[in-house]
């Protein structure tokens, strides 16, 4: 017999997907190259579809040609000289207007994100809100000091530093946060006087085009922001273009490493935010209810499709079995379905290929000896309308060397491992080539301090989820999760999008 929780989850999962259909889903959007202030959509014969209902077309878009990519970089180069001379405060005002315009369209853009990327509407609304706040933050940074003044050992001499823009910035962004991640990159790039060529992920071109339309309406001059659409071929052409001065990329480790190897030998500035295999350690003195709810949310929400998701849960032996049971209950409580339906917790994966890839990793984990505690199956049937649905999946793993515990699985999948003592717990947490986030759940100040000192991650979370981030503080990791470049967000964003000059000035009279 199913438990009450399971019966309720099945009842709610069985909601007719037509409930989510609205006038918004009937509008067919168009997207294409935006270069020099002009749109090109005459060849918009590619379709972007809804992950919840793959037969439903969200929009049509035009893939950029090689000539258009070259033209976009050349146009950005031509526009840079004038844009970098615009007062930084005026540049900030443009970004602030974009924030205001996005706020007016917040619900529309949130629904479009859900339709094209698949995440739940509350998650999409949160992303739009954070994008608005990101624009406001970087607009405010236009008023910040741009250098320092130093004492000089010479009489009548002033010594100071000034910061100046890098030039043409290539922005290559992922599909899982189709407006927020680009905003992290585009807003500071423009505020600090750079011009941009943006290549969004090929799975979310429609949302990207709408964000560009908002920035255009806000007053970004022609040529300062350019959009090109397409697959990795387009991205590689931008990376290899001699007119690009800096590249900021968020995506897979493999692609990021290729960008690094291609661009850095030419002296191009490169910022990479890549994968994560984030661990959460749960100690015996933790609040187990809180820990279970938090790690399940960190692993499963957004369908587990974010680099900060909780991939590994390390439980001390004293609480391992009890915690595992609570995690199983929490995972099975989650409702899977169309993100536009109220009450849905876990949305579909972004594409059929993504679903097949994650399911393949689940099958491999089972073959390698992992114990399936919850989920693991693709959800099919009339109520799912062919969508890319996967049940939230929890494993108990005895061997931490299996692939599931070493490589990132980009879906609603997590693994529970047992540690005999604190020493082993920290060793297991660090036993990965990635180093983006880590979390500990404990009431101990001693353990907290040890976690901050010993965990090999760029962001440490104490009694909270690995998935949290604040827009005004640095975001990034260590090891294979990030490149050796200034971090995204906060004040450190300026360090990547500008260079420093030292000025020695002796008055002429």
Backbone torsions as a table, in degrees:
resi	resn	phi	psi	omega
1	UNK	NA	138.7	175.6
2	UNK	-72.0	148.0	174.0
3	UNK	-71.0	165.9	177.5
4	UNK	-59.0	-39.5	179.3
5	UNK	-61.9	-44.9	-179.2
6	UNK	-64.6	-41.6	179.5
7	UNK	-62.7	-42.0	180.0
8	UNK	-65.4	-41.8	179.5
9	UNK	-61.7	-43.3	179.3
10	UNK	-65.0	-39.6	179.3
11	UNK	-62.5	-45.3	-177.9
12	UNK	-71.5	-35.7	177.0
13	UNK	-64.6	-24.0	-177.0
14	UNK	-83.4	6.5	177.2
15	UNK	-56.6	137.9	179.7
16	UNK	-62.4	123.9	-178.8
17	UNK	-61.8	-18.6	178.6
18	UNK	-65.2	-17.7	176.0
19	UNK	-57.8	-32.9	-176.2
20	UNK	-80.4	-10.7	-176.6
21	UNK	-73.4	134.7	-179.2
22	UNK	-147.2	-179.4	178.3
23	UNK	-60.4	-31.4	-178.5
24	UNK	-61.5	-37.9	-178.0
25	UNK	-71.2	-17.8	-178.1
26	UNK	-84.5	-19.3	-179.6
27	UNK	-76.4	126.8	178.6
28	UNK	-98.0	110.9	-179.8
29	UNK	-81.7	160.1	175.5
30	UNK	-127.8	150.2	179.8
31	UNK	-149.0	155.1	177.8
32	UNK	-169.6	-166.6	178.9
33	UNK	-65.6	141.7	173.2
34	UNK	-125.9	105.9	-173.2
35	UNK	-134.8	128.5	178.1
36	UNK	61.5	29.8	178.5
37	UNK	83.7	8.8	-178.3
38	UNK	-125.6	139.9	177.6
39	UNK	-92.0	146.3	174.8
40	UNK	-127.7	104.9	-176.9
41	UNK	-130.3	12.8	-175.7
42	UNK	-66.3	-23.6	-179.7
43	UNK	-108.1	33.5	-176.2
44	UNK	-76.7	73.5	-176.1
45	UNK	-111.5	6.6	173.0
46	UNK	-96.3	146.9	-176.5
47	UNK	-113.5	145.0	171.4
48	UNK	-111.6	128.8	-172.1
49	UNK	-118.2	167.6	-176.6
50	UNK	-85.9	120.1	-179.8
51	UNK	-59.9	-25.7	179.0
52	UNK	-78.1	-30.2	-179.3
53	UNK	-140.0	82.9	-170.4
54	UNK	-58.7	-19.1	177.3
55	UNK	-79.5	-8.8	-176.8
56	UNK	-90.7	119.6	-179.9
57	UNK	-85.1	124.2	176.9
58	UNK	-85.9	-39.0	-178.8
59	UNK	-168.7	170.1	176.7
60	UNK	-119.3	143.1	-176.3
61	UNK	-141.5	161.8	-176.4
62	UNK	-112.8	123.6	176.7
63	UNK	-74.3	136.1	-178.0
64	UNK	-74.4	141.2	176.6
65	UNK	-82.0	166.5	176.8
66	UNK	-60.7	-37.1	178.3
67	UNK	-65.2	-37.8	179.4
68	UNK	-67.9	-37.0	178.5
69	UNK	-63.8	-46.7	177.2
70	UNK	-60.4	-41.8	-179.7
71	UNK	-64.4	-37.3	179.8
72	UNK	-63.5	-44.0	179.2
73	UNK	-67.1	-44.2	179.3
74	UNK	-62.2	-38.9	178.7
75	UNK	-65.6	-42.2	177.4
76	UNK	-62.7	-38.5	177.9
77	UNK	-63.0	-43.9	-179.5
78	UNK	-65.3	-37.0	-177.1
79	UNK	-77.4	-18.3	-171.7
80	UNK	-65.1	-42.8	-175.2
81	UNK	-57.2	-40.6	-179.2
82	UNK	-77.1	-41.3	-176.8
83	UNK	-65.7	-39.6	-177.4
84	UNK	-69.0	-17.7	177.9
85	UNK	-89.0	-8.9	175.3
86	UNK	-68.4	138.7	178.5
87	UNK	-54.0	135.1	-176.2
88	UNK	-59.9	-32.2	179.6
89	UNK	-67.3	-36.8	176.2
90	UNK	-67.6	-38.5	175.2
91	UNK	-61.0	-40.0	177.5
92	UNK	-63.5	-35.5	179.0
93	UNK	-64.4	-35.1	177.2
94	UNK	-62.1	-45.5	180.0
95	UNK	-67.1	-35.1	176.8
96	UNK	-65.0	-39.4	176.3
97	UNK	-62.6	-36.4	176.9
98	UNK	-62.1	-39.3	177.3
99	UNK	-61.4	-42.8	-179.2
100	UNK	-66.4	-42.9	179.2
101	UNK	-66.1	-39.8	178.1
102	UNK	-65.0	-37.6	178.7
103	UNK	-62.8	-36.7	178.8
104	UNK	-66.6	-27.8	-178.3
105	UNK	-107.6	17.8	-170.0
106	UNK	-56.3	-47.9	-177.0
107	UNK	-67.6	-40.2	178.4
108	UNK	-61.2	-46.0	-178.5
109	UNK	-68.6	-37.3	178.3
110	UNK	-61.7	-44.7	178.5
111	UNK	-64.3	-36.4	178.4
112	UNK	-66.3	-38.4	175.6
113	UNK	-60.0	-46.1	179.2
114	UNK	-61.9	-41.6	-179.0
115	UNK	-66.1	-39.4	-173.7
116	UNK	-93.3	-39.3	-177.7
117	UNK	-95.4	-32.5	173.9
118	UNK	109.0	-18.6	-174.4
119	UNK	-62.5	161.4	-177.3
120	UNK	-64.9	155.0	-178.3
121	UNK	-61.5	-41.6	175.4
122	UNK	-59.3	-38.9	177.3
123	UNK	-66.5	-39.5	178.9
124	UNK	-65.9	-40.7	177.1
125	UNK	-61.9	-41.0	177.9
126	UNK	-62.7	-40.6	178.4
127	UNK	-63.1	-42.9	179.3
128	UNK	-63.8	-43.0	178.6
129	UNK	-59.9	-44.4	179.8
130	UNK	-67.3	-30.5	176.1
131	UNK	-67.7	-43.1	176.3
132	UNK	-58.1	-46.8	-179.8
133	UNK	-64.3	-36.2	177.9
134	UNK	-63.7	-43.9	176.3
135	UNK	-60.1	-46.1	179.3
136	UNK	-61.2	-42.2	-178.0
137	UNK	-61.4	-50.8	-176.4
138	UNK	-71.7	-28.6	172.2
139	UNK	-61.0	-40.8	177.7
140	UNK	-66.3	-29.8	179.5
141	UNK	-65.7	-14.6	177.2
142	UNK	-65.0	-20.2	179.0
143	UNK	-91.0	-4.2	-174.7
144	UNK	-76.2	156.1	175.7
145	UNK	-59.1	145.6	-176.6
146	UNK	-111.9	11.8	178.8
147	UNK	-177.3	-173.6	-179.6
148	UNK	-130.8	155.5	174.8
149	UNK	-109.5	136.5	-176.8
150	UNK	-121.7	154.2	172.3
151	UNK	-71.6	149.0	179.0
152	UNK	-115.7	146.1	176.3
153	UNK	-81.4	-6.9	-179.0
154	UNK	-104.6	141.6	178.8
155	UNK	-67.4	144.6	176.0
156	UNK	65.8	13.2	-179.2
157	UNK	-106.2	135.3	171.7
158	UNK	-103.9	137.8	177.2
159	UNK	-125.1	126.4	179.2
160	UNK	-151.6	164.0	173.5
161	UNK	-111.2	149.8	173.7
162	UNK	-132.8	153.9	178.1
163	UNK	-111.6	142.4	-178.6
164	UNK	-135.3	153.0	-175.3
165	UNK	-66.7	153.2	-179.2
166	UNK	-70.4	-43.3	-178.9
167	UNK	137.9	-119.5	179.1
168	UNK	-93.0	122.3	-177.7
169	UNK	-109.4	126.7	172.0
170	UNK	-90.2	124.3	177.1
171	UNK	-109.8	119.3	178.0
172	UNK	-122.5	113.1	-168.2
173	UNK	-120.3	159.0	-177.1
174	UNK	-90.1	175.4	-177.6
175	UNK	-89.6	-18.0	-169.0
176	UNK	-75.5	-24.1	170.4
177	UNK	-131.0	78.8	-165.7
178	UNK	-72.1	-13.5	172.4
179	UNK	-116.3	-32.3	-175.9
180	UNK	-71.0	-50.9	-178.8
181	UNK	-61.1	-44.4	174.4
182	UNK	-58.4	-37.6	179.7
183	UNK	-63.7	-37.9	176.0
184	UNK	-55.5	-32.2	-174.0
185	UNK	-97.3	-48.0	-173.8
186	UNK	-69.3	-43.8	-176.2
187	UNK	-59.4	-53.8	178.8
188	UNK	-66.9	-33.1	177.9
189	UNK	-59.0	-46.6	-178.0
190	UNK	-72.4	-42.5	-179.5
191	UNK	-59.3	-36.7	-177.2
192	UNK	-89.8	11.4	167.8
193	UNK	95.1	11.8	177.8
194	UNK	-91.1	162.1	167.5
195	UNK	-106.2	159.6	-168.2
196	UNK	-131.4	138.1	163.6
197	UNK	-115.1	117.3	-173.7
198	UNK	-110.0	126.6	173.4
199	UNK	-118.0	99.6	177.8
200	UNK	-76.2	170.2	176.8
201	UNK	-61.7	146.6	-176.7
202	UNK	-69.2	-13.9	-179.8
203	UNK	-85.6	-12.6	-177.6
204	UNK	-133.5	53.1	-178.7
205	UNK	-73.3	-28.2	-174.7
206	UNK	-71.0	-46.3	177.4
207	UNK	-61.8	-41.0	180.0
208	UNK	-58.7	-44.4	-179.4
209	UNK	-62.0	-38.1	179.3
210	UNK	-66.6	-36.7	177.3
211	UNK	-65.4	-38.6	177.5
212	UNK	-65.3	-39.6	178.5
213	UNK	-61.7	-36.6	177.4
214	UNK	-65.8	-44.8	179.4
215	UNK	-66.6	-36.7	175.8
216	UNK	-62.0	-46.5	-180.0
217	UNK	-64.1	-30.0	-179.9
218	UNK	-71.6	-14.9	175.9
219	UNK	112.4	14.4	173.6
220	UNK	-63.9	122.2	-174.4
221	UNK	-64.3	156.2	178.7
222	UNK	-56.3	132.9	178.0
223	UNK	89.6	-16.3	-178.1
224	UNK	-76.5	-36.2	175.4
225	UNK	-125.9	123.0	-178.3
226	UNK	-126.9	140.7	-177.4
227	UNK	-117.6	130.8	171.8
228	UNK	-128.4	144.1	-174.4
229	UNK	-119.0	148.8	175.8
230	UNK	149.1	-168.9	-175.7
231	UNK	-86.2	-164.6	178.5
232	UNK	-61.4	-22.7	176.6
233	UNK	-59.3	-43.5	179.1
234	UNK	-65.9	-44.4	178.8
235	UNK	-60.8	-41.5	-179.8
236	UNK	-65.2	-37.0	178.8
237	UNK	-64.1	-37.9	176.9
238	UNK	-66.2	-45.5	-179.7
239	UNK	-57.7	-39.5	-176.3
240	UNK	-84.2	-7.0	-174.1
241	UNK	-72.1	130.2	-179.0
242	UNK	-68.3	-14.2	179.8
243	UNK	-85.1	-1.3	-179.8
244	UNK	-93.3	130.2	-178.3
245	UNK	-98.1	-25.8	-178.2
246	UNK	-151.5	149.8	179.5
247	UNK	-131.2	128.0	172.6
248	UNK	-119.1	122.2	-171.3
249	UNK	-131.1	136.2	168.8
250	UNK	-125.0	126.8	-178.2
251	UNK	168.8	-151.1	-173.9
252	UNK	-72.8	153.3	179.9
253	UNK	-63.3	-40.8	-178.2
254	UNK	-61.7	-48.0	179.9
255	UNK	-66.5	-41.5	180.0
256	UNK	-61.2	-40.6	178.8
257	UNK	-65.0	-36.2	177.1
258	UNK	-64.0	-40.5	177.3
259	UNK	-62.3	-44.5	179.9
260	UNK	-59.4	-48.0	-177.7
261	UNK	-65.0	-31.5	-178.2
262	UNK	-81.2	-40.0	-168.8
263	UNK	-94.1	-39.7	-173.0
264	UNK	-64.9	-33.1	177.0
265	UNK	-61.7	-21.6	178.3
266	UNK	-89.2	2.1	-179.7
267	UNK	84.2	12.2	178.2
268	UNK	-76.5	136.5	178.3
269	UNK	-75.6	129.3	-174.2
270	UNK	-129.4	131.0	175.2
271	UNK	-121.6	123.4	-177.0
272	UNK	-123.6	130.8	167.9
273	UNK	-120.2	115.9	-166.9
274	UNK	-118.5	-138.6	-172.4
275	UNK	-81.6	175.4	175.8
276	UNK	-148.3	152.0	174.1
277	UNK	-137.0	67.8	-162.6
278	UNK	-77.3	134.2	-178.4
279	UNK	-106.5	147.3	171.3
280	UNK	-124.7	121.0	178.7
281	UNK	-96.3	129.5	177.9
282	UNK	-113.4	112.9	-178.5
283	UNK	-89.9	161.8	-176.3
284	UNK	-61.5	-25.0	-178.0
285	UNK	-88.6	6.9	-178.8
286	UNK	-78.4	159.5	169.9
287	UNK	-77.3	104.5	-171.9
288	UNK	-67.6	-35.8	176.8
289	UNK	-60.7	-48.4	179.2
290	UNK	-62.3	-44.0	-178.6
291	UNK	-62.0	-46.2	-178.4
292	UNK	-61.8	-47.8	179.2
293	UNK	-60.8	-40.6	-174.2
294	UNK	-72.0	-43.7	-178.0
295	UNK	-70.8	-33.9	177.2
296	UNK	-66.9	-43.7	176.2
297	UNK	-61.0	-42.8	179.9
298	UNK	-64.0	-30.8	-178.7
299	UNK	-85.6	-35.6	-165.5
300	UNK	-106.7	-30.7	-178.0
301	UNK	-67.3	156.5	-169.4
302	UNK	59.5	25.4	-176.8
303	UNK	54.7	27.8	179.7
304	UNK	68.1	14.4	-173.1
305	UNK	-96.3	60.8	174.2
306	UNK	-152.5	147.8	-173.5
307	UNK	-67.6	-18.7	-179.8
308	UNK	-92.6	4.4	-177.2
309	UNK	-62.3	152.7	179.6
310	UNK	-81.0	104.5	-175.7
311	UNK	-91.7	-29.8	-177.3
312	UNK	-131.9	136.4	177.4
313	UNK	-119.9	118.0	-176.4
314	UNK	-107.5	113.1	-176.6
315	UNK	-109.5	134.4	173.7
316	UNK	-66.4	148.8	-172.4
317	UNK	-52.4	-38.8	-176.0
318	UNK	-60.3	-26.5	-175.6
319	UNK	-121.5	3.6	-173.2
320	UNK	-56.1	-55.0	-174.8
321	UNK	-65.3	-42.8	-179.7
322	UNK	-65.0	-43.0	179.4
323	UNK	-65.2	-41.6	-179.8
324	UNK	-59.6	-40.6	179.5
325	UNK	-66.9	-39.5	178.3
326	UNK	-67.1	-38.2	178.1
327	UNK	-65.8	-42.2	177.6
328	UNK	-58.3	-45.9	-179.8
329	UNK	-61.3	-44.8	-179.7
330	UNK	-64.7	-39.8	-179.5
331	UNK	-66.4	-41.7	-179.0
332	UNK	-73.9	-15.9	177.8
333	UNK	-76.1	-22.1	-174.9
334	UNK	-68.0	141.7	179.8
335	UNK	-99.3	127.0	-180.0
336	UNK	-103.1	134.6	178.9
337	UNK	173.1	-171.3	177.8
338	UNK	-59.4	129.3	-177.2
339	UNK	-63.9	-16.5	178.3
340	UNK	-83.8	-8.4	-179.2
341	UNK	-87.4	128.8	179.3
342	UNK	-62.2	135.8	177.9
343	UNK	95.0	-8.8	177.1
344	UNK	-75.7	135.6	-179.7
345	UNK	-100.7	-41.2	-173.3
346	UNK	-120.6	121.6	-176.0
347	UNK	-89.7	175.0	176.6
348	UNK	-69.7	160.3	169.9
349	UNK	-70.9	162.2	-167.5
350	UNK	-69.1	-26.6	-175.7
351	UNK	-153.8	165.8	176.4
352	UNK	-64.1	-40.1	179.9
353	UNK	-65.3	-36.5	176.9
354	UNK	-64.2	-42.6	177.9
355	UNK	-60.7	-46.0	-178.7
356	UNK	-65.2	-37.3	179.3
357	UNK	-65.6	-45.7	-179.8
358	UNK	-66.5	-42.2	178.2
359	UNK	-61.9	-36.9	176.9
360	UNK	-62.2	-38.1	178.2
361	UNK	-70.1	-34.2	176.3
362	UNK	-63.9	-46.5	179.6
363	UNK	-62.1	-39.7	179.8
364	UNK	-65.6	-41.3	178.9
365	UNK	-60.2	-40.9	177.6
366	UNK	-62.2	-42.0	179.7
367	UNK	-65.9	-29.5	-179.1
368	UNK	-87.7	5.0	171.9
369	UNK	103.8	2.8	177.2
370	UNK	-70.3	142.0	179.8
371	UNK	-91.9	121.8	179.9
372	UNK	-78.5	114.8	-177.4
373	UNK	-94.6	-33.0	-179.8
374	UNK	-156.0	148.0	173.6
375	UNK	71.5	-142.2	178.1
376	UNK	97.6	-12.9	-174.0
377	UNK	-108.3	149.2	170.8
378	UNK	-74.9	135.1	-177.8
379	UNK	-94.2	120.0	-175.3
380	UNK	-130.0	172.8	-179.8
381	UNK	120.0	171.4	-174.6
382	UNK	-58.1	-37.3	-176.1
383	UNK	-67.6	-17.8	179.8
384	UNK	-99.2	-8.0	170.0
385	UNK	51.8	36.1	177.9
386	UNK	74.8	9.8	-179.2
387	UNK	-68.8	168.9	-173.3
388	UNK	-92.5	65.9	-170.4
389	UNK	-100.1	138.5	176.7
390	UNK	-135.3	134.2	178.7
391	UNK	-67.8	137.3	175.5
392	UNK	-51.6	128.8	-167.3
393	UNK	-119.6	129.0	179.5
394	UNK	-126.0	130.6	175.5
395	UNK	-113.1	151.2	163.6
396	UNK	-107.5	125.3	-172.3
397	UNK	-120.3	129.8	176.0
398	UNK	-93.2	-34.3	-177.1
399	UNK	-103.9	105.3	-176.9
400	UNK	-71.6	-1.1	-178.9
401	UNK	-92.0	-3.7	179.4
402	UNK	-68.4	161.3	-173.7
403	UNK	-58.1	-38.7	-178.4
404	UNK	-56.3	-32.1	-178.4
405	UNK	-92.8	1.2	-179.3
406	UNK	-116.7	-35.2	-175.0
407	UNK	-115.4	145.1	-177.7
408	UNK	-68.8	128.5	173.0
409	UNK	-108.5	113.1	-168.7
410	UNK	-88.1	71.8	-179.9
411	UNK	-168.1	-176.0	-176.0
412	UNK	-78.0	68.2	-175.1
413	UNK	-136.3	134.0	175.9
414	UNK	-144.2	160.3	-177.1
415	UNK	-126.6	136.4	176.4
416	UNK	-102.4	129.5	177.6
417	UNK	-123.9	155.8	-177.6
418	UNK	-107.7	137.1	175.5
419	UNK	-121.4	135.6	-176.7
420	UNK	-77.4	-27.0	179.9
421	UNK	-154.3	178.0	-177.8
422	UNK	-60.2	-40.1	-177.6
423	UNK	-59.4	-48.0	-179.6
424	UNK	-66.3	-35.4	179.6
425	UNK	-60.7	-45.7	179.3
426	UNK	-68.6	-36.7	177.4
427	UNK	-62.9	-44.0	178.4
428	UNK	-63.2	-41.7	-179.5
429	UNK	-60.8	-37.1	-177.2
430	UNK	-87.7	-4.2	-175.1
431	UNK	-81.6	61.6	179.3
432	UNK	-155.4	152.3	177.3
433	UNK	-76.1	-11.8	179.8
434	UNK	-92.3	162.9	179.4
435	UNK	-159.2	53.2	-178.4
436	UNK	-85.7	-65.5	-176.7
437	UNK	-129.3	159.1	170.2
438	UNK	-153.4	153.1	179.8
439	UNK	-135.0	151.2	170.8
440	UNK	-132.6	145.0	176.4
441	UNK	-119.0	112.6	-175.1
442	UNK	-163.7	156.6	172.5
443	UNK	-100.9	3.1	-173.2
444	UNK	-94.1	125.6	175.2
445	UNK	-67.0	-34.8	179.2
446	UNK	-62.6	-47.3	179.3
447	UNK	-65.1	-35.9	177.9
448	UNK	-60.9	-46.7	179.9
449	UNK	-64.5	-38.4	178.7
450	UNK	-65.1	-39.8	179.1
451	UNK	-60.7	-46.1	-179.6
452	UNK	-61.7	-38.4	-176.8
453	UNK	-78.5	-35.8	-167.4
454	UNK	-106.5	-25.4	-177.1
455	UNK	-70.1	129.5	-176.8
456	UNK	-89.1	77.5	-178.9
457	UNK	-151.2	151.8	-179.6
458	UNK	-78.2	-19.8	-179.6
459	UNK	-135.6	125.3	-177.4
460	UNK	-112.7	129.9	-177.4
461	UNK	-118.2	124.8	-178.6
462	UNK	-107.4	115.6	-179.6
463	UNK	58.2	30.8	176.9
464	UNK	-149.0	172.9	-171.3
465	UNK	-74.2	151.3	173.3
466	UNK	-66.8	-16.9	-171.8
467	UNK	-85.9	-4.8	-175.8
468	UNK	-78.1	147.1	173.5
469	UNK	-157.2	150.0	177.9
470	UNK	-114.8	139.4	-173.1
471	UNK	-70.1	-20.1	-174.9
472	UNK	-98.8	7.9	177.4
473	UNK	-123.1	157.6	-176.5
474	UNK	-62.3	143.0	177.1
475	UNK	-122.3	126.5	177.0
476	UNK	163.0	171.5	-175.1
477	UNK	-127.0	-167.3	177.8
478	UNK	-124.6	-178.9	-178.9
479	UNK	53.6	-132.9	-173.9
480	UNK	-82.2	3.5	-177.6
481	UNK	-84.2	-24.0	-176.7
482	UNK	-148.7	156.6	175.1
483	UNK	-83.5	168.3	176.8
484	UNK	-83.4	75.8	-178.9
485	UNK	-144.0	162.9	177.0
486	UNK	-55.1	144.3	-176.3
487	UNK	-70.5	158.4	173.2
488	UNK	-77.3	160.4	175.7
489	UNK	70.5	165.2	175.9
490	UNK	60.9	-161.3	-178.1
491	UNK	-65.6	-27.4	-176.7
492	UNK	-67.9	-18.4	178.1
493	UNK	-58.3	-37.4	-179.6
494	UNK	-60.2	-33.6	-177.0
495	UNK	-64.3	-33.7	179.4
496	UNK	-79.2	-40.4	-172.7
497	UNK	-87.0	2.3	176.3
498	UNK	-137.4	164.5	171.2
499	UNK	-120.5	164.1	-176.4
500	UNK	-109.5	139.8	170.9
501	UNK	-119.6	140.6	173.7
502	UNK	-102.1	131.3	-174.2
503	UNK	-117.1	124.1	172.0
504	UNK	-106.5	119.2	-171.7
505	UNK	-127.5	122.0	172.0
506	UNK	-115.8	123.3	-178.2
507	UNK	-55.4	144.8	-177.5
508	UNK	-81.1	-12.5	179.1
509	UNK	-141.7	NA	NA
